[in-house]
């Protein structure tokens, strides 16, 4: 009956689980719940990202604003994000300085002394915080290639202090925990077997080939 609500019992079945991705089936519900879950994953899951950057020395080819933007997009390990406080809710500080309850501090200081260019990466961010959050660049923990921040030539120097804080994707994309979240509905296909039995084998083969996704097949024993 239209307008009558009913209780749903959705289930989740994980199909693929990788280091950086996951595919799962959401059953027993409708598209509105699937879309709500997608939006929550993108915008409501708290993570940790660099929010404030204090640059003391920068003689690289990139301006300060460009570097600050790149630093904010470096993915950080956020396993302890739920235990951190939002800077706006922390009563132990004024939100503008380092605080063990809501902030993780990183320092970066590199100067190119040789003739060859050097890469400044996320691995050069050194945490100086003594808290229990264990925040570090994701590439450091996984042992993957760290994100390149900038390249320095001979005599160029980069020295800065970065403060990482807890946030959510709806405030800024740098806090979004996922690069993308998408879903598609799986159609239910019902075959009229009485009508299908009236087709010749050639007609059945043409019907199978007509599907661009090859979802149909013919049983070689029964030709159904």
N, C-alpha and C positions, 0 to 999 in steps of 0.2 A: 504494500500500500504506500502511495506517495506521501512523503512527509513523516513517515513513521521511522524512528531511530531503532537501531538494533545493535547488540553488543558484538564486537569483533574479537576474534582470537587469532591475531596474526602470528605467523611463524617465520623464522629465518633459517635458511639452509645455505651454508657457505659452500660455494662451488670451487673457488680458487683463492688461496691465501699466500701472498708473496711478501717480500720484505717491504715493498713500497706500494703495494696495490692489493685489492681484494674484490672479488666478485661473489655476490650472493643472491639468492632468490628470496623475495619477500612475498609470502602467500597469505591468504585469508584476510585480505584488506583491499582497499581501493587506491586509485591513483593519488587522491588527496593526501593520504598518509605517506605514500612513497615520496611525494614531492616535499612534504613537510620534513621528512627525515633527511632528504637531500639538502634542504636549506639549513637545517640544524648542523649538519656535518660541515658545511662551508662557513657558516656565520656565527655559530653559537658555542663551538667547542673551544675552550680557552687554551692558548699556547703562549710561548715566551718569544719575544722578538726585541731587537735593539730599537729603543725609542728615542734616546737622547745621545747625541754625539758631540763631544768637546774636542775640537781639533786644535792642537797646539802648534803643529808644523805640517805644512803640505806644500811641497814643491813639485808634485807630480803634474801630469798633463790634465788631470781631472779637477774641476773646481770642488770646493767644500760641499756644496749642496748635492752634487752628483754622487760623491763618495758616501754622504750620509744616507742617501736614498738606497744605494747598493747595499750598505751595511744592514739596513732595516729589512731587506729581503733575504738575508742569509738565514736558512732554516736552522733553528736551535733545538736541541733535545728538550722536550717539554714534559717528560714523564712526571715531574713534580709540580706541574702547573696548578693542579687542583689544591695543592697545599700552600701555594703562594697567595698573597693578598693583592688585590688591585691597588695600584698606587693611590687612586682616588679614595679608597676605603681604609688606607693605612693610617692609624692614629699615632704611629711611632715616628713619623717623619712628616715633612711638609710636601712631599712628592717631588722635590727638586734635587735631592741628594741621594747618596748611596744608603740603602737601608736593607738589612739582612732579611726583613720580613716581606719585602715587595720588590727588591731590585737585585740584579746580579751585575757586577762591574767587570768589564773587560778592558785591558790595555793593549795597545799596539804601538810598537816603536821599531821601525826598520829604516836603515839607510843603505843605499847602494854604494859600495866602496870600490867595486871592480869595474872592468870595462864592459862586461856582459850585462844585459838587462836581467832583472830578477822579477819574479811574480810574487805579489803580496796576496796571500790567500786567507781563507777563514782559519787555517791552521795557525796563523800568526796572531790570532786573537787569544790573549792569555787572561784567564779568569783570575781575578784577585779577591773575589768574595770568599768569605769563610762560612757561608751558610750551608744548609743541607740539601739544597735543591739540585746540585749536580748538573747545572746548565752548561752546555758546551755545543759547538757546531756539530750538526748531525754527521758530517763527513768525518769528523774526528773519531766518533764512536764506531761508525760502520767500517772505517778503514778505506773509504772510497776517496776519489780525487776531490780535494777541497775546492770550494768555489773561489774563483779568482776575483779579487777586489780591484786591483790596479797593477800596472807594470811600472817599475822604476828604472831609470837610466842612471849612469854614473853621476854621483853627487846629489841625486834627488833623495828626499827624506819624507817619511810619513810618520807622524806621532799623534796619537789621539787616545781619548778615553771614551768608552761606550757604556751606556747603562741599558740593560735589557729588563723589560717588565712584562707582566702578564696582560693579555688583552684577548679580544675576540675579533673574528673576521668582519663583523658588521661595523666595527669602528675603523678598521683599516685592513687592506688585503694582506699586509705582511703578517697578520696574526691568523690567517686562514690556514688550517692544518692540512688541507688537501689542494692539489693543483686543479683538480676537476672532479666533480661527482655527477654522474648521469644515470638515468634509468630508462628502460624501455619495457613496454607491456608485451607479454607473451600471449599471442592469440590462441584461442581454442578452436581447433579445426574439427568439424563433424562431417563425415562422408556419408552420403546417401548410398548405402550398399545396394539397395534394390536397383537404383538407376545405374550404378557402376557395373553391375552384373550384365546389363544390357549392352555394354560397350564391347567392341572387339579388342583383341590384343593390341593391334596397331593403334587404335584410339586410346587405349589405356597408356601406351608408351608415349603418345603425343601429349597426353595430359600430364604425365610425370615430367617430361622435358619442358613443358610450359611454365613450370614453377622456377623462378629465378634463384630461389634459395635451396632448391632440391630437397624439399621436405617430404616428398612422396617417393614410394618405391613399390615395385611389383614383386609379389612372392613368386619365385620361379616354379614352385611346386603346384600352387593352386591358381596361379595367374590372377590373383586378386590384389 
